[in-house]
Amino acid sequence: MNKLEQDIRDYFLDFILTDAKMEMVVQKMQSEITSYITNNNLKSLILGISGGIDSAFAAALLRPVCDQINIPLIGRSITIETNKKNEIERSILVGENFCHDFKYLNSTSLYKSFQKKLPHTNDSHLSKLRMGNCKARMRMIVLYDLAQLHSGLVISTDNFTEYLTGFWTLHGDVGDYAPFCHLWKTEIYFASKLIVKKLDSNSKKALQLCIDAIPTDGLGISNSDLDQLGVPTYEEVDNIFLKYFKGDKTLENHTLIQRYIHSFYKRKNPIILHRSTFI
C-alpha cells in the first residue's frame, strides 16, 4: 500500500465541500506549487488541455501561480481522430484564455501512420484500449519534449477518483507534478465552481463549459468516462469508495472496487525487484 492509499485508511478523506475550506485548499495548492517551482528553478509549466474539467481546473489553478513568479504556462491541445468537435472547441477556449503560450495540434495523420505499424488492430474493445493508450503516450511525448525545451515541468491532471480506479495510462496521461491527485472528482467540480465565480467573462465561459460537459477521455473507448466506470455519477463513484474504505465489506465485489484492486500495479509502477530477493 502506498502513501495515498494509506491516507485513505487513516483519514477516510471525506469530502471538502464548504466554500471557506475549499478556498483554503486552493490557496494552499497554489502556495505549494509556487514553492516547488522556485526551489527547483523551473522556467515553465507544461499542461495538456483536453477540453475536460480536470485540465481546465489545472489551467485556472496554475495561471495565477505562473503570473506571480513570471514564468509561462505552456498549454497544448493535442487531438487524435476520436476527439469530438465540442471537446476540441473547449480545449482551445481554455488554452487561449488561461495559457501564456498555447497551440492546437491535430496529430491524427501521425497517429494513423504509427497505427499501421501495430499488429492486430480492429474494432474490438481490447484494440480500442490499446489504441487509447497509444494516443495518450503520443501526446505525452509532445509535452515532455516541451518541458525539456523550456526547462519546465509537466503537470499531471489526475484526481483521486481516477487514481483509485486506474483511469489513466501508464507513461501516458500522467505528469511529474500532481497538484490535486488528493482531491476527489466531486471536489474538483466543487473547486471549479468556486473559481469560475472570480473569472472574467471569457475565462468564465471556458471553465464553465468544461464544468457542464459530459466527462470523457476522448480516446474513443466509450461515450463517457462514467460508461466505462459503470456508475451514473461521480458523486456515486466517490461515495462508494468512501463507504468501502470506511469498512463496508458488502462493496468488495462492486465493479469500482474490483477496478481499484486490479489496477494496483499502476499505483506501484515500476515494480522493482530488490537485491534482497536474489542475493
C-alpha positions in Angstrom: 0.0 0.0 0.0 1.4 3.4 -1.0 1.1 6.7 0.9 -2.1 7.9 -0.8 -3.9 4.6 -0.1 -2.6 4.6 3.5 -4.1 8.1 3.9 -7.5 6.8 2.9 -7.5 4.2 5.5 -6.2 6.6 8.2 -8.3 9.6 7.5 -11.1 8.4 5.1 -10.6 11.6 3.1 -14.1 12.9 3.5 -15.3 15.5 1.0 -14.3 19.1 1.4 -17.5 20.8 0.3 -17.6 24.1 2.1 -16.6 27.3 0.4 -14.2 28.5 3.1 -12.4 25.2 3.4 -12.0 24.7 -0.4 -10.8 28.3 -0.8 -8.1 27.5 1.7 -7.2 24.2 -0.1 -6.9 26.0 -3.5 -4.6 28.7 -1.9 -2.5 26.0 -0.2 -2.1 24.1 -3.5 -1.0 27.3 -5.3 1.4 28.1 -2.5 2.9 24.6 -2.6 3.3 24.8 -6.4 5.0 28.2 -6.2 7.5 26.8 -3.6 8.2 23.8 -5.7 8.8 25.9 -8.9 11.1 28.4 -7.2 13.0 25.8 -5.1 13.8 23.8 -8.3 14.4 26.8 -10.5 11.8 25.8 -13.1 11.3 28.1 -16.0 7.8 26.9 -17.2 4.8 24.7 -16.6 3.6 22.4 -19.3 -0.1 21.4 -19.5 -2.0 19.1 -21.8 -5.5 20.5 -22.3 -8.3 18.1 -23.2 -11.4 20.1 -23.0 -12.4 18.3 -19.8 -12.9 19.6 -16.3 -9.5 18.4 -14.8 -7.2 20.1 -17.3 -9.4 23.2 -17.3 -9.3 23.3 -13.5 -5.5 22.9 -13.7 -5.2 25.8 -16.1 -7.3 28.0 -13.8 -5.3 26.9 -10.8 -1.9 27.4 -12.4 -2.3 30.7 -14.3 -2.1 32.9 -11.2 0.9 31.0 -10.0 2.7 31.5 -13.2 1.8 35.2 -13.3 3.1 35.7 -9.8 6.6 34.2 -10.5 6.7 35.4 -14.1 7.0 32.0 -15.9 4.9 30.9 -18.8 2.1 28.4 -18.6 2.5 26.4 -21.8 -0.6 24.6 -23.0 -1.2 22.2 -25.8 -4.4 20.7 -27.1 -3.3 17.6 -28.9 -6.2 15.8 -30.6 -6.2 12.5 -32.5 -9.2 11.4 -34.6 -11.6 10.4 -31.8 -11.8 13.8 -30.1 -15.2 15.3 -30.8 -15.7 18.8 -32.1 -17.1 20.2 -28.8 -14.1 18.8 -26.9 -11.7 20.4 -29.3 -13.5 23.8 -29.1 -13.5 23.7 -25.3 -9.8 22.8 -25.2 -8.9 25.7 -27.5 -11.1 28.1 -25.4 -9.4 27.0 -22.2 -5.9 27.2 -23.8 -6.4 30.7 -25.3 -7.9 32.1 -22.0 -5.5 30.6 -19.4 -2.2 29.9 -21.1 0.6 32.3 -22.0 1.7 30.0 -24.8 -0.9 27.8 -26.4 -1.2 25.8 -29.6 -3.7 23.4 -31.0 -2.2 20.3 -32.7 -4.1 17.7 -34.7 -1.9 14.6 -34.6 -4.3 12.3 -36.4 -2.1 11.8 -39.5 0.9 11.0 -37.3 -1.2 8.6 -35.3 -2.6 6.8 -38.4 0.9 6.4 -39.7 2.0 4.9 -36.4 -1.1 2.7 -36.1 -0.2 0.9 -39.4 2.9 -0.5 -37.7 0.9 -2.1 -34.9 -0.3 -5.7 -35.1 -3.9 -6.9 -34.9 -5.8 -3.6 -34.7 -9.6 -3.9 -35.2 -12.8 -2.7 -33.6 -12.6 -4.9 -30.5 -12.7 -3.4 -27.0 -9.1 -4.6 -26.4 -7.9 -2.9 -29.6 -9.7 0.3 -28.6 -8.0 0.2 -25.2 -4.6 -0.4 -26.9 -5.1 2.5 -29.3 -6.3 4.8 -26.5 -3.1 4.1 -24.6 -1.1 4.8 -27.7 -2.8 8.2 -28.2 -2.2 9.2 -24.6 1.5 8.2 -24.9 1.9 10.1 -28.2 0.5 13.2 -26.5 2.9 12.9 -23.6 5.9 12.7 -26.0 5.0 16.3 -27.1 4.5 17.6 -23.6 7.8 16.1 -22.2 9.7 17.5 -25.2 8.3 20.9 -24.4 9.3 20.5 -20.8 12.9 19.8 -21.8 13.0 22.6 -24.3 11.6 25.2 -21.9 13.2 23.9 -18.6 9.8 23.1 -17.4 7.6 20.6 -15.6 4.7 18.5 -17.0 1.6 18.9 -14.8 -0.5 15.8 -14.1 -4.2 16.4 -14.1 -5.3 13.2 -12.4 -7.8 13.4 -9.5 -8.1 10.9 -6.6 -11.1 9.1 -8.1 -9.3 8.4 -11.3 -6.2 7.5 -9.4 -8.1 4.8 -7.4 -9.8 3.4 -10.5 -6.7 3.2 -12.6 -8.5 5.5 -15.1 -5.3 6.8 -16.7 -2.5 5.5 -18.9 0.9 4.5 -17.5 3.6 6.6 -19.2 0.8 8.5 -20.9 -1.5 11.0 -19.3 0.5 11.3 -16.1 2.9 14.1 -15.5 5.7 14.8 -12.9 3.8 17.0 -10.5 0.2 16.2 -9.4 -1.2 19.2 -7.6 -4.7 17.7 -7.0 -4.3 13.9 -7.0 -5.6 14.0 -3.4 -8.9 15.6 -4.4 -11.9 13.5 -5.3 -13.6 14.2 -8.6 -16.6 15.6 -6.7 -14.2 18.1 -5.1 -12.7 19.1 -8.5 -16.2 20.1 -9.6 -16.8 22.0 -6.4 -13.5 23.9 -6.5 -14.0 24.7 -10.2 -17.4 26.2 -9.4 -15.8 28.4 -6.8 -13.0 29.6 -9.1 -15.4 30.3 -12.0 -17.2 33.0 -10.0 -14.0 35.1 -9.9 -13.0 34.9 -13.5 -13.6 37.5 -16.3 -16.3 36.7 -18.9 -14.1 34.8 -21.5 -12.3 32.7 -18.9 -15.5 32.1 -17.0 -17.1 30.7 -20.2 -14.2 28.4 -20.9 -14.2 26.9 -17.4 -18.0 26.7 -17.2 -18.3 24.8 -20.4 -15.9 22.2 -19.0 -17.8 22.0 -15.8 -21.0 21.3 -17.7 -19.5 18.9 -20.2 -20.0 15.1 -20.2 -16.8 13.7 -18.9 -14.9 11.7 -21.5 -11.3 10.6 -22.1 -11.5 11.4 -25.8 -9.9 8.2 -26.7 -12.8 6.5 -28.5 -13.2 3.7 -25.9 -16.7 4.7 -24.8 -19.2 7.6 -24.9 -18.3 8.9 -21.5 -16.0 8.1 -18.5 -19.0 7.1 -16.4 -19.9 4.5 -19.1 -16.5 2.9 -18.5 -16.9 3.0 -14.8 -20.4 1.6 -14.8 -21.8 4.2 -12.4 -24.2 7.1 -13.3 -22.5 10.0 -11.4 -19.1 10.8 -10.0 -20.8 11.6 -6.6 -21.9 8.0 -6.5 -18.4 6.8 -7.5 -16.8 8.8 -4.7 -19.3 7.8 -2.1 -18.8 4.1 -2.9 -15.1 4.4 -2.3 -15.7 6.3 0.9 -18.0 3.6 2.2 -15.6 0.9 1.2 -12.6 2.4 2.9 -14.7 3.0 6.0 -15.2 -0.7 6.2 -18.3 -1.6 4.1 -17.4 -5.2 3.1 -20.6 -5.6 1.1 -18.9 -3.5 -1.6 -15.9 -5.8 -2.2 -17.3 -7.2 -5.4 -18.5 -3.9 -6.8 -17.1 -3.1 -10.2 -15.4 0.0 -8.9 -13.7 -1.8 -6.0 -12.6 -4.5 -8.4 -11.1 -1.8 -10.7 -9.3 -0.5 -7.7 -7.9 -3.9 -6.8 -6.9 -4.8 -10.4 -5.3 -1.5 -11.1 -3.0 -1.7 -8.1 0.0 -2.4 -10.4 -0.4 1.1 -11.9 0.0 2.8 -8.5 3.0 0.6 -7.7 4.9 1.3 -11.0 7.6 0.3 -11.7 7.6 -2.9 -9.8 11.2 -3.2 -8.6 13.0 -6.5 -7.9 15.1 -5.7 -4.9 18.5 -7.1 -4.4 17.4 -8.9 -1.3 15.3 -11.3 -3.4 18.4 -12.7 -5.2 21.4 -12.0 -3.0 
